[in-house]
Amino acid sequence: MNKIIAITGGIGSGKSTVLKFLEKWGYKSFSADETYKSLILNEDFIKEISSSIGVDPIIIDGRLSLDKTAISNKVFNDKALLERLNSVTHPKIMQQIISDAKKCDGLVFCEVPLLFEGGFENLFDCVLVVTRVDKIRFESASKRDNKTVAQIEEIAKNQFDYAKIQENEHTFIIENNGDEVALMENLKFAIEKIKK
């Protein structure tokens, strides 16, 4: 039996911490970010991404690579260009992550930060949404990413509003407003519901 579960949530909500617990408990897990890193080792994909937004690839250590700085600068204030970039990268990431997850047995967890933004929630058997009070998550992300709280708030403004998510038989909410022990307990409780 194989059940593929997405983990998502806003910036600083604690998705990576949840994944860390799951791995410690022996569950197989995948990360959209790690999947993307492996996909961009493919030169054809590099060319496809670069040409989609009009940026030339660069050579790093003798290999064709994405010019990440140029791409970031180009899409930063251009929503249409960012959507074009996402329309090239996200479906490939999802295709790969689902393919990898299907090769595993039991419960398999996939960390997907832009799950609802991309409309990918129905690719999974169920979804775990990690939520956290804004003040705590902004401060946490600020320390982690070496950015100001104001910069994190700006990023969060462009993200999906997880506050409007309702728990149902497909979507489970894990609150992360206490310490790691409380988060672990909430996660264990959600897993028991998924197993039913």
N, C-alpha and C positions, 0 to 999 in steps of 0.2 A: 504494500500500500504506500502510495506516495501522495503527500499533500504539500502544495507549494504556497507558502505564506509570505506576503509582502510586509515589510516594516517601513513605515514612513512617519513623517512629522516635520515640523518647522525647524528652522535653524536653531541649534542649541537645545533641542528638546531631549536629547539623550539616546538617539538611534544607535550610535556606535557603542554606547554602554550596554544597551539591550543585546546587541549582536555579540558583544564580549561575553556576557553571561551565557547566552545560548551555546556559544562555542565551548565554553568551560563545561557546560552540562552535556557535551557530546553531540549536539545537533550540527548537521551540515549547514553551512551558510555561505551566501554569496553577497557581494557588494556591487552595486551599479558602478560606483567609482572605480573599483578594482577591475571590473569587466571592461570599462572604457579604456583604462590604462593598457590592458592587453590588446584591445582592438586597434589602438592607434600605433601599434608596432607594424601594422599592415600598411604598406606604401600606397596601395590603391585607395584605401579608406582615407589616408592622409590627404591624397589628391582630391578626393571627393569632397571632404570637409572644406579644404582650402578654396577650391573653385566655387563652392556654393555661396561663399560670402566675399569672394574677390580678394583673397590674401594668398600670396605665394608661399609654398612650403620652404623650409630652410634646411641646411645640412648641419647636423650636430654629430660629432664623432664619426663622420663618414656615412651617416645614415640620414635618409630623408625624414624630416620631422615637422610637426606643426609649429608655426610661429605663434605660440600661445599668447605672447604679449600683444602682437598685432591683432590677433583675433579678439582678445579681451577689450582692447581699446576700441575696436570697430563696433562690437555689439553692445558695449556698455550703455550707451544712451540711445540705441536704435532697436526698439522692440520688434519691428518687422524682421530685421536682420537676425536677431536672437532667435525668433521663432523659426526662421529658415534654417539656422544652424541646428536647433533642436530637432527639426523635422528630418534632418539627415542622421544625426547621432542617436537620438533616443530609440527609434524603432530597431536599430541594429543592436543596441545595448540590450533591449528587452528580449529580442530574438535569441541572443547568445545566453543571457542569464536564465531564461526559461529552458533552453536546450540543455544547459549544464545541470539545472535543478532536476530535470526529468530523469537524469541518469542516476539519481540518488534514491534511497529507500527512506520510508518514514516521513517525519515532518522535516521540511527543508525551508529555511528562512532566507529571504532576499531583501537586503536593504536598498530601497528605491526612493531617494529624496523627492523626486518630482513625479510621483505616482499619479496623483489626481490631476496635476497640471497637464500631464500627457494623456490622460484618459485611459491609463493602463490597468486600473484596479481590477477589471474583470478578467484579466489574464491569469489571476491568482485565485486559488481556492478560498482564501480569505485574507484579510488585511488587519495588521496591528498598527494602530495610530498612537504614537507616543506624544503625549501632551504635557505642557509645563507652563506655569505662570510666566507671562512675557518678561517681567523684570528679571527673574532668575535665569531664563534661557538667554536673554540678551547679554547679561553679565558673563555667563558661562562661555558663550560664543566669542565674546569680546576678548576674554583671556586666552582662549584656545587659538583664535585666528590672528591675535595681535592687532586688532582693530578697535576703534573707539565704539562705545555703546551706540552712539549716533549713527555710525556707519552700519552696524548690525541692524539697527532699526530700519534703515533705508533698504537693506537687502530684504528684510522681513516683509516690508510693504508690498514688494513685488511677488511674494510667495502666496500660495494657496491659503485661504482662511480655514485652518483646521478646527476653529471653534464651532463651525457650522456642521461638522460631521456628527451624525447620530449613530449610536451603537445599534447594530442589528445582527442577524445570524451570519453575515458575511464580514462585518467590520467590528473590531473590538478595540476599545480605547484603554490605553495603559497610562495612568497618571504618574508623572514623575515630579512631584512637588515636595517629596521628603528626601530622605537619604537613600543610599544605594540598597540598603536592606529592604526598605519599603518598596523600592522599584522592583527588586527581585521577587518579593511576595506578589506584587501586582502582576508581574510577568508570569509567574507560576500559575496564578489563578486564571489568567487568559489562556494559557496552554491547556489547562484542564478543560476549559469550555470548548476549545478547538477540537480536542480529542473525542468529544462526545458525538 
